[in-house]
Amino acid sequence: MGPLATHPYARRLDTLKDLFGRPDVELVEAGLKVGERVYPVLDGVVILLDQDQYPDSLRRRLGAAPNAVAAGDYAPDVQATFGAEWREFSEILPEHEREFAEYFDLVPLESLRGERVCDLGCGSGRWSHFLRGRCRERILVDFSDAIFVARRNLAGDEDALFFMADLTRLPFRDGFADFLFCLGVLHHLPTPALQAVRALARCAPRLLVYLYYALDNRPPHYRLLLNVATAVRRLTARIRGERAREAIAWAGAVGVYRPLVAIGSVLERGGHGSAVPLFETYRGKSLRRIRQDVYDRFFTRIEQRGTKSEIEALADTFAELRVSPGPPYWHFLCESSTAAGTPEALP
């Protein structure tokens, strides 16, 4: 038996042909051949990135040439930050299950039976972990090294396929998934997040999306704190040293987040806990989980926020749009009768 016969994707060629929407897909020594192009396969991950988008760690492993100057729609610093974040916070925590339930409150999980589900911007694979056994196939995609963390976290799950890819340049066919979710990703793109949601209409007839909210359902002092946090983030996002980032994550979690949660806990006895920023989101969460969110929040250069009314304007693209009334704000379900046609090009 040759080495290709034992390749982890040797039994998944029919699925791969369907994803790419073409019959000329095969495993070769150099990777996965799709038409005339060969994509490397490393540690069970198919590398769909263009070579000039490779992160440095991947470039070293594949012996690729040094990176060229980044294009306007490509943010290598954001790619590197999220790769580092998920290497540091790689484990799936018990509290992630509660968060999963909050995000998926609009989705009857039984409706996913027999469906192909795409986790776009999967990070560590934490949400796909809780879909184990609930759907037919899981397609995990991430732009950063985090995809290798997801591959390890879901090792042995034969229904899962892993791709390192730019979500704005996916080479898959239209309607390749039955259901797609993209949670906490699009607001970090260098292109408009709502435009990116519209562009994803071609991928699946149902989309679950989470975008940072503009605190439009909160009192003014919340937005004042956001302005302060944004000013701090613009400084901390320039920091590249991992030790410095780790120290800042600890300081933010212990010196800001935890005290606000404690104050909120006291006021909650009188029914006023929601007046304290961060309380509702972080009460009951472990220090490690809070540290991960501080890292996520303060070391990313690009951050977009949207109001509920701006999100509701997506009704011009989708047949049905439902915005959850609950946290995290705002997450919403977009549905169309069939997958839309070719997406609007991202600038």
C-alpha positions as CSV (number, residue, x, y, z in Angstrom):
1,M,0.0,0.0,0.0
2,G,1.5,3.3,-1.1
3,P,1.8,6.4,1.2
4,L,-1.1,8.2,-0.5
5,A,-3.5,5.4,0.2
6,T,-3.0,6.0,4.0
7,H,-3.2,9.8,3.6
8,P,-5.9,11.2,6.0
9,Y,-7.8,12.6,3.1
10,A,-7.5,9.6,0.8
11,R,-11.1,8.5,1.8
12,R,-12.4,12.1,1.4
13,L,-11.7,12.7,-2.2
14,D,-15.4,12.7,-3.1
15,T,-16.0,15.4,-0.5
16,L,-13.1,17.4,-1.8
17,K,-14.3,17.2,-5.3
18,D,-17.7,18.4,-4.2
19,L,-16.2,21.3,-2.2
20,F,-14.1,22.5,-5.2
21,G,-17.0,21.8,-7.6
22,R,-14.8,19.9,-10.0
23,P,-13.8,16.3,-10.8
24,D,-10.1,16.8,-11.3
25,V,-9.1,16.7,-7.6
26,E,-6.5,14.1,-6.5
27,L,-3.8,13.5,-3.9
28,V,-0.2,13.7,-5.2
29,E,3.1,13.5,-3.4
30,A,3.3,17.4,-3.2
31,G,-0.2,17.8,-1.8
32,L,-3.7,18.1,-3.1
33,K,-4.0,18.8,-6.9
34,V,-7.0,20.7,-8.0
35,G,-6.9,21.2,-11.8
36,E,-3.4,22.5,-12.5
37,R,-2.7,23.8,-9.0
38,V,-1.2,21.8,-6.2
39,Y,-2.0,22.9,-2.6
40,P,0.4,21.7,0.1
41,V,-1.0,19.5,2.8
42,L,0.7,19.8,6.2
43,D,-0.3,18.0,9.4
44,G,-3.7,17.2,7.9
45,V,-4.3,20.8,6.8
46,V,-4.8,21.8,3.2
47,I,-3.0,25.1,2.6
48,L,-5.1,27.2,0.2
49,L,-3.4,30.5,0.8
50,D,-1.4,32.2,-1.9
51,Q,2.3,31.9,-1.1
52,D,2.6,35.6,-0.5
53,Q,0.0,35.2,2.3
54,Y,1.9,32.5,4.2
55,P,2.7,33.3,7.8
56,D,6.4,33.2,8.7
57,S,6.1,29.9,10.6
58,L,4.5,28.2,7.6
59,R,7.0,29.7,5.2
60,R,9.8,28.2,7.2
61,R,8.2,24.8,7.4
62,L,7.6,24.7,3.6
63,G,10.9,26.4,2.6
64,A,9.0,29.2,0.8
65,A,10.6,32.5,-0.2
66,P,10.5,35.5,2.0
67,N,7.2,37.4,2.0
68,A,6.6,40.3,-0.4
69,V,4.9,43.6,0.6
70,A,1.4,42.8,1.8
71,A,-1.5,43.7,-0.5
72,G,-4.2,46.1,0.7
73,D,-6.7,43.5,1.6
74,Y,-4.3,41.4,3.6
75,A,-3.3,42.1,7.2
76,P,-0.3,40.0,8.1
77,D,-0.1,41.5,11.6
78,V,-3.7,40.4,12.3
79,Q,-2.9,37.0,10.9
80,A,0.1,36.7,13.2
81,T,-1.7,38.0,16.3
82,F,-4.5,35.4,16.0
83,G,-2.0,32.7,15.3
84,A,-0.2,33.6,18.5
85,E,-3.4,33.9,20.5
86,W,-4.6,30.4,19.7
87,R,-1.2,28.9,20.3
88,E,-1.2,30.4,23.8
89,F,-4.9,29.7,24.5
90,S,-5.3,26.4,22.7
91,E,-7.4,24.4,25.0
92,I,-11.2,24.1,24.9
93,L,-12.6,25.1,28.2
94,P,-15.8,24.0,30.0
95,E,-17.2,27.5,29.9
96,H,-16.9,27.5,26.1
97,E,-20.0,25.2,26.1
98,R,-22.1,27.9,27.6
99,E,-20.8,30.4,25.1
100,F,-21.6,28.0,22.3
101,A,-25.2,27.8,23.5
102,E,-25.5,31.6,23.5
103,Y,-24.2,31.9,20.0
104,F,-26.4,29.1,18.6
105,D,-29.6,30.2,20.3
106,L,-31.1,31.0,16.9
107,V,-30.1,27.6,15.4
108,P,-32.1,24.5,16.2
109,L,-29.2,22.0,16.4
110,E,-31.3,19.2,15.2
111,S,-31.6,21.1,11.9
112,L,-27.9,20.4,11.3
113,R,-28.4,16.7,11.1
114,G,-27.1,15.4,7.7
115,E,-25.7,18.8,6.8
116,R,-22.2,20.0,5.9
117,V,-21.2,22.8,8.3
118,C,-18.4,25.3,7.7
119,D,-16.6,26.9,10.7
120,L,-15.1,30.0,9.0
121,G,-12.4,31.6,11.1
122,C,-12.4,28.6,13.4
123,G,-9.5,29.6,15.7
124,S,-8.9,26.7,18.1
125,G,-11.9,24.8,16.8
126,R,-13.8,25.3,20.0
127,W,-17.2,25.8,18.4
128,S,-16.8,22.9,16.0
129,H,-15.9,20.8,19.1
130,F,-19.5,21.2,20.3
131,L,-20.9,20.2,17.0
132,R,-19.3,16.8,17.1
133,G,-21.9,14.2,16.2
134,R,-24.5,16.9,15.4
135,C,-23.9,17.2,11.6
136,R,-22.7,15.2,8.6
137,E,-19.4,17.0,8.0
138,R,-17.4,19.9,9.4
139,I,-15.3,22.1,7.3
140,L,-12.9,24.2,9.4
141,V,-11.2,27.2,7.8
142,D,-8.7,29.7,9.3
143,F,-6.3,32.3,7.9
144,S,-3.7,31.8,10.7
145,D,-1.6,29.1,12.4
146,A,-4.7,28.5,14.6
147,I,-5.9,26.0,12.0
148,F,-3.2,23.6,13.3
149,V,-4.4,24.1,16.8
150,A,-7.9,23.2,15.6
151,R,-6.5,20.1,13.9
152,R,-5.0,18.9,17.1
153,N,-8.1,19.7,19.2
154,L,-10.3,17.7,16.8
155,A,-7.8,14.9,16.1
156,G,-9.5,11.7,15.3
157,D,-12.7,13.3,14.1
158,E,-13.1,11.7,10.7
159,D,-15.9,14.0,9.6
160,A,-13.7,17.1,9.9
161,L,-11.6,18.7,7.2
162,F,-9.1,21.5,7.7
163,F,-8.1,24.3,5.4
164,M,-5.8,27.3,5.9
165,A,-7.4,29.9,3.6
166,D,-8.3,33.5,3.2
167,L,-12.1,33.7,3.6
168,T,-12.2,36.5,0.9
169,R,-10.6,34.1,-1.6
170,L,-12.1,30.7,-1.0
171,P,-11.7,28.5,-4.0
172,F,-14.7,26.4,-3.2
173,R,-17.9,26.2,-5.3
174,D,-21.0,28.3,-4.7
175,G,-23.2,26.7,-2.0
176,F,-20.4,24.4,-0.8
177,A,-21.9,24.2,2.7
178,D,-25.4,23.8,4.0
179,F,-24.7,26.0,7.0
180,L,-21.9,28.4,7.7
181,F,-21.0,30.2,10.9
182,C,-18.4,33.0,11.3
183,L,-18.2,34.2,14.9
184,G,-16.0,37.1,15.8
185,V,-14.0,37.2,12.6
186,L,-15.3,39.6,10.0
187,H,-14.9,42.7,12.2
188,H,-11.1,42.1,12.1
189,L,-10.9,42.3,8.3
190,P,-9.3,45.3,6.5
191,T,-12.5,45.5,4.4
192,P,-16.0,46.4,5.5
193,A,-17.5,43.7,7.7
194,L,-21.1,44.0,6.5
195,Q,-19.9,43.8,2.9
196,A,-18.1,40.6,3.8
197,V,-21.4,39.2,5.2
198,R,-23.1,39.9,1.9
199,A,-20.2,38.2,0.1
200,L,-20.6,35.1,2.1
201,A,-24.1,34.6,0.8
202,R,-22.8,32.5,-2.0
203,C,-21.2,30.0,0.4
204,A,-24.3,28.6,2.1
205,P,-28.1,29.2,2.4
206,R,-27.8,29.8,6.1
207,L,-25.2,32.0,7.9
208,L,-24.7,32.6,11.6
209,V,-22.5,35.6,12.2
210,Y,-21.2,37.5,15.2
211,L,-19.9,41.1,14.8
212,Y,-18.8,43.4,17.6
213,Y,-21.6,45.7,18.6
214,A,-21.4,49.5,18.8
215,L,-22.9,49.4,22.3
216,D,-26.0,50.9,20.7
217,N,-28.2,49.1,23.4
218,R,-26.1,50.4,26.3
219,P,-26.0,53.6,28.4
220,P,-23.5,56.4,27.5
221,H,-20.9,55.5,30.1
222,Y,-20.4,52.2,28.3
223,R,-19.4,54.0,25.1
224,L,-17.1,56.3,27.1
225,L,-15.3,53.3,28.4
226,L,-15.1,51.9,24.9
227,N,-13.5,55.1,23.7
228,V,-10.8,54.8,26.4
229,A,-10.3,51.1,25.5
230,T,-10.0,51.9,21.8
231,A,-7.3,54.5,22.5
232,V,-5.4,52.0,24.6
233,R,-5.8,49.3,22.0
234,R,-4.3,51.5,19.3
235,L,-1.1,51.6,21.5
236,T,-1.0,48.0,22.6
237,A,-1.6,46.7,19.1
238,R,1.8,47.9,18.2
239,I,3.5,45.7,20.8
240,R,5.0,42.6,19.2
241,G,6.8,41.0,22.1
242,E,5.0,38.0,23.5
243,R,6.2,38.5,27.1
244,A,5.0,42.1,27.0
245,R,1.6,40.9,25.6
246,E,1.3,38.3,28.2
247,A,2.0,40.8,31.0
248,I,-0.6,43.2,29.6
249,A,-3.2,40.4,29.3
250,W,-2.6,39.6,32.9
251,A,-2.8,43.2,34.0
252,G,-6.0,43.8,32.1
253,A,-7.7,40.7,33.4
254,V,-6.7,41.2,37.0
255,G,-6.6,45.0,37.2
256,V,-9.7,45.9,35.1
257,Y,-11.9,43.0,34.1
258,R,-12.0,41.2,37.4
259,P,-12.6,44.3,39.5
260,L,-15.5,45.4,37.3
261,V,-17.0,41.9,37.6
262,A,-16.7,42.1,41.4
263,I,-18.4,45.5,41.4
264,G,-21.2,44.2,39.2
265,S,-21.6,41.2,41.5
266,V,-22.3,43.6,44.4
267,L,-24.7,45.8,42.5
268,E,-26.5,42.7,41.1
269,R,-27.9,42.1,44.6
270,G,-30.0,45.2,44.1
271,G,-30.7,44.3,40.5
272,H,-28.2,46.8,39.0
273,G,-25.3,44.6,37.8
274,S,-26.0,45.4,34.2
275,A,-25.0,49.0,34.9
276,V,-21.4,47.9,35.2
277,P,-19.5,47.3,31.9
278,L,-18.1,43.8,31.3
279,F,-20.1,42.3,34.2
280,E,-22.7,40.5,32.2
281,T,-20.2,39.1,29.8
282,Y,-17.5,37.9,32.2
283,R,-19.3,36.9,35.4
284,G,-18.6,33.3,36.1
285,K,-15.7,33.1,33.7
286,S,-12.3,31.8,34.6
287,L,-9.3,34.1,34.8
288,R,-7.7,32.2,31.9
289,R,-10.8,32.8,29.7
290,I,-10.8,36.5,30.6
291,R,-7.0,36.7,29.8
292,Q,-7.7,35.3,26.4
293,D,-10.4,37.9,25.7
294,V,-8.0,40.7,26.8
295,Y,-5.4,39.4,24.4
296,D,-8.0,39.2,21.6
297,R,-9.3,42.7,22.3
298,F,-6.1,44.7,22.8
299,F,-3.5,43.3,20.3
300,T,-5.6,43.5,17.1
301,R,-5.1,46.6,15.0
302,I,-8.3,46.3,13.1
303,E,-11.7,46.4,14.9
304,Q,-15.0,47.3,13.4
305,R,-18.3,47.7,15.2
306,G,-21.9,47.7,14.0
307,T,-25.3,48.8,15.3
308,K,-28.4,46.6,15.2
309,S,-30.0,48.8,12.6
310,E,-26.9,48.5,10.3
311,I,-27.0,44.8,10.6
312,E,-30.8,44.8,9.9
313,A,-29.9,46.5,6.6
314,L,-28.5,43.1,5.4
315,A,-32.2,42.3,4.6
316,D,-31.4,43.7,1.2
317,T,-29.3,40.5,0.5
318,F,-31.1,37.8,2.5
319,A,-34.6,36.5,2.4
320,E,-34.7,36.3,6.2
321,L,-32.6,38.0,8.9
322,R,-32.9,37.5,12.6
323,V,-30.8,39.3,15.2
324,S,-30.7,37.6,18.6
325,P,-32.0,39.7,21.5
326,G,-29.4,38.1,23.7
327,P,-25.6,38.3,24.1
328,P,-23.1,38.3,22.6
329,Y,-24.2,41.4,20.8
330,W,-24.8,41.3,17.9
331,H,-25.1,37.7,16.5
332,F,-27.6,37.0,13.8
333,L,-28.9,34.4,11.4
334,C,-29.1,35.1,7.7
335,E,-31.2,32.8,5.5
336,S,-31.9,32.6,1.8
337,S,-34.0,30.1,-0.1
338,T,-30.9,29.0,-2.1
339,A,-27.2,29.9,-2.0
340,A,-26.8,33.3,-3.8
341,G,-24.7,33.7,-6.9
342,T,-21.2,35.1,-7.2
343,P,-20.4,37.3,-4.2
344,E,-19.8,41.0,-4.4
345,A,-16.0,41.5,-4.7
346,L,-14.3,42.8,-1.6
347,P,-12.3,45.9,-2.3
